[in-house]
Amino acid sequence: MRGAELREVAPADIRRVASGSDAASIVNALTIDVEDYFQVSALAPYIPRGQWDAMPCRVERNVDVILSLLAQTGSRATFFTLGWIAERYPAVVRRIVDAGHELASHGYGHQRASDQSPEHFLDDIRKAKTILEDLGGCAVVGYRAPSFSIGHRNLWALDCIQEAGYRYSSSIYPVKHDHYGMPDAPRFPFESRPGLTEIPITTTRAFGRNFPGGGGGFFRLLPYAASRWLIGRVNRIDRRPAIFYMHPWEVDPDQPRVTEADAKSRFRHYINLHRTVPRLRRLLTDFRWDRVDRVFLSNP
Ligand SMILES: [Zn+2]
């Protein structure tokens, strides 16, 4: 299947911005991929997963920093949480749910979907859903693959996500990147399988290609004004809600350094960590934010 053949969700199927409404009234979706600094895919070659339990953990403290910023600005978000983290830090899961945020799944063990067999992948995403629903006491309907690792070569993963009972996925990034991407996928939510909505991270279109516009390393690398301009442009020109993503370790300048990592990965991981909190505060003030299910699903 070609990306261009994937059908965009019909306007009636998703909550659309009323035509003629002011761009400033658009509510965007904020997402946080809950994993620790030593689980990031780019650093994975330097930290065997057998050592995870021995690493100093920072995720609980970092999620608390984000929860407090969200509370201060009256914002809600979706937390795509690893089953591995939820099992070890159940209090984190409870704090997310108690504050009114959406608990969603980032799978169990943070292996790229593209590195797994369909059987292994299905087990991983089922296991995470069960753990999160038990600990959170709520239905978990959203899933995001580690490192946006669903593309042309493993579209079977969408069948697994549907089979595991999720209602939406946010795993395909319609950009060209050295680690992920499906540049010809639709830029806005589309039905990838019957009953399964794919919600791509925000991009902006210029010079005939898509540029990433929804957080990640670009939020730290480029000046804040770039993110504000990109999100504003999607709201104003495309008249669509944006979807933005970040990680708890991005608000933590004091995290232990993985000195063995290659220079490019270290640059991407450590650049401007001290700028994330003030930038996030501005982002939460300059735009309105809510959970993915409320922004994009017709019956959340
Ligand atoms: Zn991740």
Boltz pocket constraint, residues with backbone or C-beta under 6 A from the ligand:
constraints:
  - pocket:
      binder: B
      contacts: [[A, 33], [A, 35], [A, 39], [A, 106], [A, 110], [A, 145], [A, 146], [A, 147]]
      max_distance: 6.0
